[in-house]
């Protein structure tokens, strides 16, 4: 007679991408059920609470669905609990993000916002903490089935958050801490373990093979092994600040997806946004592969993130784009790193007159498996309107109605990326910057440029004007204004393209990247112009940008992702050393 399998339940509080976790559990060969009402807690032998979003929304949702007290009762029952991100934060007394909304209060400490500027060194860092970092074991490795990292060496795991529990050497924190992670010079608790409680700030379902192993270890552990009460404390212990905080640079693969003339969705890429072949009379859409297959290939090659940009006609009615939603859903089944989707994330009206909000569109993509959504042209218009209100002294400056604001409020600012498409506007090299008005902040004088410019460019000067509609229309707003504006509206990351460098292979526009990197305190992804592995090294070393993205060179296999990673590691630039699905080191070749 076969042994009865423990009943595993997942708690979805209604926000963020939980499909990825569901896909991870299925991939590992386990079955689960969803918590539908309070009575389901009594049926659960194990419970996972995943969460992507904001602390107050999570707590309010638990209350409104009458799940707050049943969840608290489950935690005190001694049965196994695994909390992920918000699922960890709700265990604490409260959060700076939700003040004065109290949490579940199992742990009498607070979740705090990262400090943008170090109190000791004055050095700044981007918020949110977005990317791959080390989770260093804090407790002795007495139970290899439960303590990440999952191998003897410290492995990188994926984090995306603006709030965390600071590590303090007190008996309370020491007795709960399982791993610590350093960001800048702040050390925070990246996972906790005591009694029946295991919870982590990182996302195992988005941390590749290392994260899947963390999940698998907990799922396969016998219920009795990971049950118990969480009483008792340990002595306080110290954790020292390291010179290298273990934060890695991200390499992102971007896939422009559109329908070809036969109606099939393909990955394409063109020069200056023209994706049709020049060598055929028909001018067919350039077909570089199928999106789901390419995404999986890039994941196995070590890509740290995958970005899908939807350039189909469905952008005007995104919720009717079932093929694109299906692409995201299928990719999420085999790709266990973060997925970003852009194109059509805006307020729209369906052909039948039904109004759809940007929040509704974003929600559909999150439910399909996306972790972040990217907003383009609508962000430019929103910042123009913001600047107009500031100039007129109109209050409130923030309306709370833009797509950036509504999505970041519901899902957290880490879920909102804004894609920029700036282009150079050349002016006389001897120009008085004052004549450019506010655009002087984005002025670059060629003779003073530090990027890879030509001799002809050194005799010129230029500022960076923002565009919409994929670079086809210009607006009277510069890239610094746009960067500061989207940060104010609540964006959590900037995807910085360059109309001038797109498809050139000349390397990233370092002066453009540096302007934006220095203007904001949110992560920036450099894009456009990469042609060789050295271009990634250069942009990371010379601009301190958090991530770099490429498309065509990856699609055509001119520069494999594993070669980029190998080069970065060879140059002592912190990069994730990924294992492919066969367990081989995918970054050994050069």
C-alpha angles and dihedrals in degrees: 000000000000120000115255112256117233114252110245119201130189122209115214112187092191107264136087135013110315094154091083091058090047089051091049092052091048091048089054090054102251131129125221144177131216124244102245100170141352094278091066092070089069090055095051122103090178130017132199121193110192120183140182114176143045128335097231093050090051095050094043091049091051090052096044091050092046092240100115099088095036088054091049090049091051091053091052091047092077094238117136118279128185116190123191123200103312086019086065098040095054089063090071130082094257147316138242085232093060103029121185093015108103123225128217090288100218088134119041097222135090136244108235136196117253115255111247091206125039114244091212105039103021090229116142130222135190122262126238100050095231123175144032122331139162121266105207118203112247101180125056110274095254095143116037091186093066111029118087135234088072100210133051092261120065110260131203118252129188120259130179115171144112095205130056143158108264114228110241123176096242127127090247097055094036092055092055102036116107101164135004130209131196124220113180102323094325118104116204137180106262096180138008131205129181130138109323094346124100118163136159138197092212124075111247091185088061098039099086121229093340091057093045089054091054090053094044093051092055095042095052095043112108112255093239091054094059100035129095142092124297099225123129136055138232132218117277116264132190130239117198126221112248125216089230110050094200094241110148132211114246126231110204127197115210124203120194104207126196140143118265125219090276092056097252121133111241138170109249139174134188144175115268090355095302106129100178123104117253095201099067131065091228093054092221121199108268107254115204098165147296113305100228094046093048092047091053091047091053092048090053090047092057105265109165093210139005122219122197116196111195108214097166125120088257090081087096091056106023097171089060090056095097093160092058092046087050090052091056092045093050093045091052089059093064106019115078100184126082119295123207122193125196135176126076096020095142145088106296141169120227120229089258091056098259111147117227123193124219087243091056092049092048090049091056091054093046090052089050091056108275119138098193136019125214123218121198129166095014089060091058091052091046092053091047088056091045091053090048091054091048092050092048094045090238116165134249097035090192112055097186089225104096121102091247092053098044095046095044091048092053100037105018128261090272087073094060123079122178118209117213126201105187125169133195122261108200120219137172110295090228094052119141103241090217089071089065093060112199091354090071087085089071096043118128121189109211095220089057097041115124096194129089099285130158125246089254091054091051089065092056141062130215146174127213116250120195122236137195135207094045095310095310098112129040129217132201094252130095130223096255092052090049094048094051091042097054091046089054091049091054108264115156101201141017124220102203115202127175122218089199096052100036109126093355099113088214095119132259119315095253096187091054092047092048093050092055096038090055094045099060143037097220125090119277127207113206115219141173128049106041111145106155140020092260090064090067091049090050097050093047095047099041103039107027088227116165100225143011127209135202136173122171097041089054095044093051091042090235090133113019116212091236089058091053091052093047092051093049092050091047089054091050093249110145109251133156112264098217128199118216121228091273090057095249120138103257095195103059099096124080 
